Structure formats: structure tokens, C-alpha cells
Amino acid sequence: MTEPHPLNPKTDLVAIWGHAAEEYDQAWAHGLRTVEEREAWTGLLARLLPPDPPLRILDVGCGTGFLALLLAEAGHGVVGLDLSEPMLAVARREVARRDLSVELVLGDAEDPPGRPGTFDAVVSRHLLWTLPDPARAVRAWQDIVVPGGRVLAIDGLWQGVGVRDRLAMLTARLLERLMPRGDRGDGRPGPAGERLPLQDLTSVDPAREVFVRAGLTGVSAELLASLDAVERSVMPLRERLELRHRRYLVQGRRRSAEPGSPP
């Protein structure tokens, strides 16, 4: 009797994102649909990674290039890394259309390319929840930044927080039953997703703990409430009910070399 293959959330997710790549940026909370959303994101990135001086940045799990494109527009040197070739194909078109310089590479966020000191910062968006071993990934990211370099991740508490969010999501599901719009999927990797430790968080604390355990210093975490508020203000009613996630930011720095220690 043939043994079944073990469930692999990465394989499932790569298939999902590959199938959805062409329409991914058209979905609310995925791409930039309005001027207000763009301004909110560019303002956030300017606060986190000021453009002067320009930095060498690795965008892990870059997908269609959301962060990579914004950071390149700000003047940074950016490498985008992703496991999905169809997602990278969309990113390449956007890089060419906007006449930007972004290097796009097919590869695994848990095993990124580069030697120590290759990058000033490693960033990600909507990636942490997809990782079977987020601690391994964060350790790998800090290994390739310069001493004092930054590692930051923007992700989400995707099921919302509290009773109001739950009620809103239930209302959206009822509307979907009464007035269905077709099977759009939810981006989750089926049964294999049960092996994703940061998928269904109700607090930022587990993500923050991953950064602490990886050995980063000055680790902090915050909810990006103002960003969520801008996005919801421009969404249609049904999407405002359905998309009740709370985005968060967790960040830290690679420890600087001790005086007298080798570089």
C-alpha cells in the first residue's frame, strides 16, 4: 500500500498564489486600489525605512511586488524573493511598466540568498502566517543583514479581534449565502494549514516572541490601526464587514558586533 505524501502547506500555498496571481492585486487589502491606500502605505514605509540614505533591502515573499515596488520608488535598492513564479511574473511586468530597478528572484523565504551583511534590511508583508517554521526564517533573515540592520514583518490577525469583528464576519458570510459572488477562496492551504503556527493569531505576542527567540534586539510590535482604518474607509460595505483583520508590525535589529570582535 502506498504511503500518502505528508501535508505540505508551502506546496498548497504556492499553487494557490500561482492560480490567483493575475487577479491578486485587484482584491481589497491585497493591492492598492485608491490614492488614500497608497499614501497610507508610503507614509508607513517612510517612517520605518527612511529613503535617505538609500538602503539595500530584501523583500521576502514579495509576491506581485507590493513592498518591493514602493521601496524602489522611494529610492532603495531592492531584491524581491518569492516561491511563486506566476506571482514574480506579475511583479516583473510592474517593474518594467514603472521603469524601476528591482531584482526579482525565485526562492524560499526560509532559505534566502545572501551572506552576512548583504542587506541593510529584510522586510515582508503577509508572509509570516504562511511559514511552517517562522523562527527559522527570522533567524535566516537576521543572518544576512548588517550589524544593526533591521528585520520587519507586516502581517495580520486574520480572524479579527473581539466580538464585533466576529459578528461582522458572520454577517458577511450570511450575505454571501443570500447573494453569492462565486467561489473566490480564502487563500488558506487546506488541511496542511493546521501546521502553520502564526496563521490564526488573536494577539501579536506569538509573532513578537519569534523575533525575540531569533536573537534580534530592540524587538517591538504594534497594531497598524491607522492603516486598517484607511483601507476600510474606501471599501464597499460588504468588504468592510468581511475583511475584519487587524494588521500588525513586528520588527527588530541584528545585534551590533561587540567592540574588538571580528566583523
C-alpha atoms as a printed R data frame, in Angstrom:
    type eleno elety resid chain resno       x      y       z
1   ATOM     1    CA   MET     A     1   0.000  0.000   0.000
2   ATOM     2    CA   THR     A     2   1.404  3.395  -0.995
3   ATOM     3    CA   GLU     A     3   2.023  5.769   1.877
4   ATOM     4    CA   PRO     A     4   0.305  9.143   1.458
5   ATOM     5    CA   HIS     A     5   2.526 12.177   0.977
6   ATOM     6    CA   PRO     A     6   2.808 14.375   4.094
7   ATOM     7    CA   LEU     A     7   0.756 17.546   4.033
8   ATOM     8    CA   ASN     A     8   2.888 20.443   2.814
9   ATOM     9    CA   PRO     A     9   1.438 23.933   3.334
10  ATOM    10    CA   LYS     A    10   4.125 25.512   1.149
11  ATOM    11    CA   THR     A    11   3.133 23.381  -1.821
12  ATOM    12    CA   ASP     A    12  -0.530 24.243  -1.284
13  ATOM    13    CA   LEU     A    13   0.162 27.953  -0.926
14  ATOM    14    CA   VAL     A    14   2.402 28.142  -3.989
15  ATOM    15    CA   ALA     A    15  -0.405 26.536  -6.006
16  ATOM    16    CA   ILE     A    16  -2.993 28.951  -4.571
17  ATOM    17    CA   TRP     A    17  -0.905 32.057  -5.208
18  ATOM    18    CA   GLY     A    18   0.088 30.865  -8.664
19  ATOM    19    CA   HIS     A    19  -3.549 30.390  -9.613
20  ATOM    20    CA   ALA     A    20  -4.537 33.787  -8.180
21  ATOM    21    CA   ALA     A    21  -1.536 35.814  -9.365
22  ATOM    22    CA   GLU     A    22  -3.209 37.702 -12.216
23  ATOM    23    CA   GLU     A    23  -6.131 38.888 -10.078
24  ATOM    24    CA   TYR     A    24  -4.328 39.158  -6.742
25  ATOM    25    CA   ASP     A    25  -3.778 42.932  -6.773
26  ATOM    26    CA   GLN     A    26  -7.414 43.592  -7.662
27  ATOM    27    CA   ALA     A    27  -8.633 42.267  -4.308
28  ATOM    28    CA   TRP     A    28  -9.258 44.639  -1.434
29  ATOM    29    CA   ALA     A    29  -6.430 44.595   1.143
30  ATOM    30    CA   HIS     A    30  -4.088 42.943  -1.373
31  ATOM    31    CA   GLY     A    31  -3.235 45.587  -3.957
32  ATOM    32    CA   LEU     A    32  -3.523 49.383  -3.910
33  ATOM    33    CA   ARG     A    33  -6.961 50.326  -5.180
34  ATOM    34    CA   THR     A    34  -7.045 54.022  -4.195
35  ATOM    35    CA   VAL     A    35  -4.842 57.082  -3.697
36  ATOM    36    CA   GLU     A    36  -5.651 57.020   0.008
37  ATOM    37    CA   GLU     A    37  -4.309 53.483   0.387
38  ATOM    38    CA   ARG     A    38  -1.112 54.326  -1.496
39  ATOM    39    CA   GLU     A    39  -0.495 57.365   0.710
40  ATOM    40    CA   ALA     A    40  -1.031 55.314   3.861
41  ATOM    41    CA   TRP     A    41   1.464 52.660   2.773
42  ATOM    42    CA   THR     A    42   4.117 55.070   1.505
43  ATOM    43    CA   GLY     A    43   3.852 57.034   4.742
44  ATOM    44    CA   LEU     A    44   4.287 53.877   6.816
45  ATOM    45    CA   LEU     A    45   7.331 52.743   4.830
46  ATOM    46    CA   ALA     A    46   8.912 56.195   5.002
47  ATOM    47    CA   ARG     A    47   8.588 56.039   8.797
48  ATOM    48    CA   LEU     A    48  10.054 52.554   9.022
49  ATOM    49    CA   LEU     A    49  12.729 52.821   6.322
50  ATOM    50    CA   PRO     A    50  13.561 56.465   5.559
51  ATOM    51    CA   PRO     A    51  14.808 56.914   1.979
52  ATOM    52    CA   ASP     A    52  17.918 58.866   2.995
53  ATOM    53    CA   PRO     A    53  20.314 57.160   2.800
54  ATOM    54    CA   PRO     A    54  19.024 54.584   0.315
55  ATOM    55    CA   LEU     A    55  19.143 51.054   1.709
56  ATOM    56    CA   ARG     A    56  19.784 47.631   0.229
57  ATOM    57    CA   ILE     A    57  16.576 45.746   1.070
58  ATOM    58    CA   LEU     A    58  15.421 42.144   0.623
59  ATOM    59    CA   ASP     A    59  11.645 41.722   0.297
60  ATOM    60    CA   VAL     A    60  10.967 38.087   1.218
61  ATOM    61    CA   GLY     A    61   7.740 36.555  -0.043
62  ATOM    62    CA   CYS     A    62   7.416 39.582  -2.325
63  ATOM    63    CA   GLY     A    63   4.509 38.150  -4.334
64  ATOM    64    CA   THR     A    64   3.439 40.620  -7.022
65  ATOM    65    CA   GLY     A    65   5.928 43.151  -5.658
66  ATOM    66    CA   PHE     A    66   3.777 45.236  -3.322
67  ATOM    67    CA   LEU     A    67   6.553 46.317  -0.931
68  ATOM    68    CA   ALA     A    68   9.393 45.940  -3.417
69  ATOM    69    CA   LEU     A    69   7.823 48.400  -5.858
70  ATOM    70    CA   LEU     A    70   7.014 51.008  -3.201
71  ATOM    71    CA   LEU     A    71  10.501 50.766  -1.708
72  ATOM    72    CA   ALA     A    72  12.147 51.047  -5.141
73  ATOM    73    CA   GLU     A    73  10.010 54.110  -5.897
74  ATOM    74    CA   ALA     A    74  11.374 55.609  -2.659
75  ATOM    75    CA   GLY     A    75  14.913 55.144  -3.982
76  ATOM    76    CA   HIS     A    76  16.043 51.987  -2.190
77  ATOM    77    CA   GLY     A    77  17.885 49.121  -3.871
78  ATOM    78    CA   VAL     A    78  15.515 46.152  -3.656
79  ATOM    79    CA   VAL     A    79  15.673 42.411  -4.236
80  ATOM    80    CA   GLY     A    80  12.341 40.555  -4.240
81  ATOM    81    CA   LEU     A    81  12.205 36.837  -3.386
82  ATOM    82    CA   ASP     A    82   9.219 34.528  -3.846
83  ATOM    83    CA   LEU     A    83   8.407 30.834  -4.358
84  ATOM    84    CA   SER     A    84   5.673 31.503  -6.928
85  ATOM    85    CA   GLU     A    85   6.850 32.074 -10.489
86  ATOM    86    CA   PRO     A    86   3.407 33.379 -11.621
87  ATOM    87    CA   MET     A    87   3.495 35.986  -8.842
88  ATOM    88    CA   LEU     A    88   7.003 37.031  -9.875
89  ATOM    89    CA   ALA     A    89   5.840 37.296 -13.496
90  ATOM    90    CA   VAL     A    90   3.265 39.897 -12.438
91  ATOM    91    CA   ALA     A    91   5.930 41.724 -10.432
92  ATOM    92    CA   ARG     A    92   8.288 41.772 -13.426
93  ATOM    93    CA   ARG     A    93   5.618 43.391 -15.595
94  ATOM    94    CA   GLU     A    94   5.058 46.086 -12.993
95  ATOM    95    CA   VAL     A    95   8.794 46.705 -12.609
96  ATOM    96    CA   ALA     A    96   9.051 47.209 -16.372
97  ATOM    97    CA   ARG     A    97   5.893 49.330 -16.584
98  ATOM    98    CA   ARG     A    98   7.112 51.679 -13.847
99  ATOM    99    CA   ASP     A    99  10.685 51.672 -15.172
100 ATOM   100    CA   LEU     A   100  12.124 50.640 -11.809
101 ATOM   101    CA   SER     A   101  15.250 48.700 -10.881
102 ATOM   102    CA   VAL     A   102  14.206 45.683  -8.796
103 ATOM   103    CA   GLU     A   103  15.908 42.292  -8.886
104 ATOM   104    CA   LEU     A   104  13.336 39.501  -8.667
105 ATOM   105    CA   VAL     A   105  14.465 36.014  -7.633
106 ATOM   106    CA   LEU     A   106  12.673 32.663  -7.345
107 ATOM   107    CA   GLY     A   107  13.436 31.200  -3.919
108 ATOM   108    CA   ASP     A   108  12.336 30.215  -0.426
109 ATOM   109    CA   ALA     A   109  11.860 32.852   2.292
110 ATOM   110    CA   GLU     A   110  13.096 30.348   4.882
111 ATOM   111    CA   ASP     A   111  16.374 29.965   2.970
112 ATOM   112    CA   PRO     A   112  17.108 33.360   1.417
113 ATOM   113    CA   PRO     A   113  20.186 34.102  -0.695
114 ATOM   114    CA   GLY     A   114  22.984 36.249   0.632
115 ATOM   115    CA   ARG     A   115  25.913 36.280   3.013
116 ATOM   116    CA   PRO     A   116  26.147 38.231   6.290
117 ATOM   117    CA   GLY     A   117  25.986 41.941   5.574
118 ATOM   118    CA   THR     A   118  24.369 41.578   2.141
119 ATOM   119    CA   PHE     A   119  21.355 43.720   3.111
120 ATOM   120    CA   ASP     A   120  20.584 46.672   5.355
121 ATOM   121    CA   ALA     A   121  17.068 45.387   5.972
122 ATOM   122    CA   VAL     A   122  14.781 42.416   5.325
123 ATOM   123    CA   VAL     A   123  11.063 43.103   5.002
124 ATOM   124    CA   SER     A   124   7.943 41.036   4.431
125 ATOM   125    CA   ARG     A   125   4.204 41.540   4.040
126 ATOM   126    CA   HIS     A   126   1.548 38.895   4.655
127 ATOM   127    CA   LEU     A   127   4.223 36.198   4.835
128 ATOM   128    CA   LEU     A   128   4.752 35.210   8.476
129 ATOM   129    CA   TRP     A   129   1.424 33.406   8.735
130 ATOM   130    CA   THR     A   130   2.324 31.178   5.754
131 ATOM   131    CA   LEU     A   131   5.600 29.853   7.219
132 ATOM   132    CA   PRO     A   132   5.772 26.349   8.718
133 ATOM   133    CA   ASP     A   133   8.883 27.407  10.664
134 ATOM   134    CA   PRO     A   134   8.805 31.189  11.182
135 ATOM   135    CA   ALA     A   135  11.610 31.102  13.773
136 ATOM   136    CA   ARG     A   136  13.955 29.511  11.243
137 ATOM   137    CA   ALA     A   137  13.017 32.142   8.681
138 ATOM   138    CA   VAL     A   138  13.611 35.099  11.005
139 ATOM   139    CA   ARG     A   139  16.988 33.701  12.054
140 ATOM   140    CA   ALA     A   140  17.934 33.391   8.384
141 ATOM   141    CA   TRP     A   141  16.833 36.965   7.716
142 ATOM   142    CA   GLN     A   142  18.887 38.418  10.534
143 ATOM   143    CA   ASP     A   143  21.914 36.413   9.390
144 ATOM   144    CA   ILE     A   144  22.085 38.321   6.086
145 ATOM   145    CA   VAL     A   145  21.646 41.896   7.345
146 ATOM   146    CA   VAL     A   146  24.456 44.139   8.527
147 ATOM   147    CA   PRO     A   147  25.061 44.509  12.287
148 ATOM   148    CA   GLY     A   148  22.337 46.860  13.443
149 ATOM   149    CA   GLY     A   149  20.330 46.046  10.319
150 ATOM   150    CA   ARG     A   150  16.563 45.801  10.549
151 ATOM   151    CA   VAL     A   151  14.174 42.902  10.118
152 ATOM   152    CA   LEU     A   152  10.498 43.792   9.933
153 ATOM   153    CA   ALA     A   153   7.313 41.969   9.066
154 ATOM   154    CA   ILE     A   154   3.809 43.256   8.393
155 ATOM   155    CA   ASP     A   155   1.160 40.612   8.868
156 ATOM   156    CA   GLY     A   156  -2.332 40.137  10.231
157 ATOM   157    CA   LEU     A   157  -4.637 38.840  12.912
158 ATOM   158    CA   TRP     A   158  -6.769 37.483  10.101
159 ATOM   159    CA   GLN     A   159  -9.820 36.469  12.151
160 ATOM   160    CA   GLY     A   160 -10.170 39.895  13.704
161 ATOM   161    CA   VAL     A   161 -10.207 40.749  17.380
162 ATOM   162    CA   GLY     A   162 -13.215 40.590  19.664
163 ATOM   163    CA   VAL     A   163 -16.949 40.103  19.342
164 ATOM   164    CA   ARG     A   164 -17.619 42.973  16.917
165 ATOM   165    CA   ASP     A   165 -15.246 41.532  14.341
166 ATOM   166    CA   ARG     A   166 -16.758 38.066  14.690
167 ATOM   167    CA   LEU     A   167 -20.291 39.429  14.256
168 ATOM   168    CA   ALA     A   168 -19.277 41.449  11.200
169 ATOM   169    CA   MET     A   169 -17.676 38.417   9.573
170 ATOM   170    CA   LEU     A   170 -20.745 36.289  10.290
171 ATOM   171    CA   THR     A   171 -22.923 38.966   8.671
172 ATOM   172    CA   ALA     A   172 -20.684 38.946   5.595
173 ATOM   173    CA   ARG     A   173 -20.958 35.157   5.355
174 ATOM   174    CA   LEU     A   174 -24.751 35.401   5.561
175 ATOM   175    CA   LEU     A   175 -24.745 37.953   2.742
176 ATOM   176    CA   GLU     A   176 -22.571 35.619   0.694
177 ATOM   177    CA   ARG     A   177 -25.136 32.841   1.098
178 ATOM   178    CA   LEU     A   178 -28.007 35.153   0.151
179 ATOM   179    CA   MET     A   179 -26.170 36.897  -2.694
180 ATOM   180    CA   PRO     A   180 -23.221 34.686  -3.690
181 ATOM   181    CA   ARG     A   181 -20.402 36.087  -5.811
182 ATOM   182    CA   GLY     A   182 -18.823 32.750  -6.714
183 ATOM   183    CA   ASP     A   183 -16.032 30.765  -5.108
184 ATOM   184    CA   ARG     A   184 -13.166 33.184  -4.525
185 ATOM   185    CA   GLY     A   185 -11.342 31.046  -1.967
186 ATOM   186    CA   ASP     A   186  -9.727 32.435   1.144
187 ATOM   187    CA   GLY     A   187  -6.051 31.855   0.393
188 ATOM   188    CA   ARG     A   188  -5.725 29.142   3.031
189 ATOM   189    CA   PRO     A   189  -3.783 25.955   2.305
190 ATOM   190    CA   GLY     A   190  -6.442 23.419   3.301
191 ATOM   191    CA   PRO     A   191  -5.676 20.812   5.990
192 ATOM   192    CA   ALA     A   192  -1.930 21.457   5.705
193 ATOM   193    CA   GLY     A   193  -2.574 24.927   7.115
194 ATOM   194    CA   GLU     A   194  -3.017 23.417  10.545
195 ATOM   195    CA   ARG     A   195   0.783 23.213  10.613
196 ATOM   196    CA   LEU     A   196   1.203 26.997  10.323
197 ATOM   197    CA   PRO     A   197   1.878 28.336  13.842
198 ATOM   198    CA   LEU     A   198   1.144 32.021  13.093
199 ATOM   199    CA   GLN     A   199  -1.939 31.546  10.920
200 ATOM   200    CA   ASP     A   200  -4.795 32.248  13.340
201 ATOM   201    CA   LEU     A   201  -3.336 34.634  15.888
202 ATOM   202    CA   THR     A   202  -5.551 36.696  18.169
203 ATOM   203    CA   SER     A   203  -2.583 38.645  19.577
204 ATOM   204    CA   VAL     A   204   0.733 39.911  18.214
205 ATOM   205    CA   ASP     A   205   2.608 38.312  21.136
206 ATOM   206    CA   PRO     A   206   3.483 34.994  19.402
207 ATOM   207    CA   ALA     A   207   4.966 36.832  16.422
208 ATOM   208    CA   ARG     A   208   6.939 39.114  18.712
209 ATOM   209    CA   GLU     A   209   8.248 36.078  20.597
210 ATOM   210    CA   VAL     A   210   9.512 34.566  17.327
211 ATOM   211    CA   PHE     A   211  11.652 37.674  16.765
212 ATOM   212    CA   VAL     A   212  12.935 37.598  20.348
213 ATOM   213    CA   ARG     A   213  13.868 33.913  20.126
214 ATOM   214    CA   ALA     A   214  15.687 34.554  16.859
215 ATOM   215    CA   GLY     A   215  18.105 36.761  18.797
216 ATOM   216    CA   LEU     A   216  17.080 40.163  17.457
217 ATOM   217    CA   THR     A   217  17.419 43.151  19.744
218 ATOM   218    CA   GLY     A   218  15.017 46.015  20.370
219 ATOM   219    CA   VAL     A   219  12.072 43.894  19.276
220 ATOM   220    CA   SER     A   220   8.754 45.734  19.168
221 ATOM   221    CA   ALA     A   221   5.259 45.025  17.886
222 ATOM   222    CA   GLU     A   222   2.306 47.276  17.144
223 ATOM   223    CA   LEU     A   223  -1.107 47.126  15.545
224 ATOM   224    CA   LEU     A   224  -1.352 49.219  12.367
225 ATOM   225    CA   ALA     A   225  -4.789 50.573  13.202
226 ATOM   226    CA   SER     A   226  -4.481 53.731  11.109
227 ATOM   227    CA   LEU     A   227  -3.583 51.701   8.022
228 ATOM   228    CA   ASP     A   228  -6.573 49.391   8.521
229 ATOM   229    CA   ALA     A   229  -8.823 52.415   9.038
230 ATOM   230    CA   VAL     A   230  -7.763 53.968   5.728
231 ATOM   231    CA   GLU     A   231  -8.356 50.719   3.855
232 ATOM   232    CA   ARG     A   232 -11.782 50.185   5.394
233 ATOM   233    CA   SER     A   233 -12.829 53.769   4.700
234 ATOM   234    CA   VAL     A   234 -12.617 53.151   0.944
235 ATOM   235    CA   MET     A   235 -14.046 49.606   0.864
236 ATOM   236    CA   PRO     A   236 -17.614 48.762  -0.152
237 ATOM   237    CA   LEU     A   237 -19.872 47.756   2.748
238 ATOM   238    CA   ARG     A   238 -19.677 44.006   2.204
239 ATOM   239    CA   GLU     A   239 -15.878 44.062   2.192
240 ATOM   240    CA   ARG     A   240 -15.829 46.212   5.332
241 ATOM   241    CA   LEU     A   241 -17.871 43.526   7.046
242 ATOM   242    CA   GLU     A   242 -15.932 40.596   5.641
243 ATOM   243    CA   LEU     A   243 -12.361 41.842   5.993
244 ATOM   244    CA   ARG     A   244 -12.045 42.347   9.733
245 ATOM   245    CA   HIS     A   245  -8.349 41.577  10.021
246 ATOM   246    CA   ARG     A   246  -6.038 43.665  12.144
247 ATOM   247    CA   ARG     A   247  -2.621 44.213  10.620
248 ATOM   248    CA   TYR     A   248   0.424 44.290  12.838
249 ATOM   249    CA   LEU     A   249   4.079 45.172  12.536
250 ATOM   250    CA   VAL     A   250   6.840 43.316  14.350
251 ATOM   251    CA   GLN     A   251  10.443 44.442  13.986
252 ATOM   252    CA   GLY     A   252  13.903 44.157  15.491
253 ATOM   253    CA   ARG     A   253  17.566 44.682  14.741
254 ATOM   254    CA   ARG     A   254  20.533 42.406  14.348
255 ATOM   255    CA   ARG     A   255  22.848 42.851  17.292
256 ATOM   256    CA   SER     A   256  25.835 45.067  16.560
257 ATOM   257    CA   ALA     A   257  29.262 43.490  16.757
258 ATOM   258    CA   GLU     A   258  30.911 43.748  20.170
259 ATOM   259    CA   PRO     A   259  33.945 46.063  20.337
260 ATOM   260    CA   GLY     A   260  37.075 44.160  19.358
261 ATOM   261    CA   SER     A   261  35.141 41.238  17.852
262 ATOM   262    CA   PRO     A   262  35.765 40.168  14.255
263 ATOM   263    CA   PRO     A   263  33.337 41.649  11.668
